[in-house]
């Protein structure tokens, strides 16, 4: 009975997760069809990372359906920044080394989850500053050119690769930019995490045919 009471309390009036701990989140997910035992295994992120994501308003967890058939559903707005060099190649995050040493394949342009009501322009600048900070000169913002004429938005629904079993709706804000101060050869950056340092591996690739 105590576990049911805790899980009910972790659900807001609109059906979204409203708990205040990773334990409540784990119970809430399990109640709504997600096997959290897979989290933190292989390339999957752990339950603490998901809780931090929700706490920072980078995503919302809701419930699709009702009763025994209810299913947890994740809503995320993502900024995809296609940084191009002088040869027209796109900067791609090839992979990550997580703080615990696990390697995670990516193959994506610079991507950042947007926070709450953040506009995509602000998210683009924040993404560069957070993801590429360790290789940028002090005046990088003066060199960053975002081509707003290339902006587009699309909605994709698929199972999250970070959180197994968690169906996710991605609202993707896509735009092209130039940042000539970046290294011409493949490079790595690092980001501090609560449990250590994450290393990101970047390389320039020819754009995929459209």
Secondary structure, 3 states (H helix, E strand, C coil): CHHHHHHHHCECCCCCECCCCHHHHHHHHHHCCCCHHHCCCCCCCCHHHHHHHHHCCCEEEEEECCHHHCEEEEEEEEEEEEEECCCCCEEEEEEEECCCCCEEEEEEEEEEECCCCCCHHHHHHHHHHHHCHHHCCCCHHHHCEEEEEEEEEEEEEEECCCCCCCEEEEEEEEEEEECCCCCCCCEEEEEEECCEEEEEEEEEECCCCC
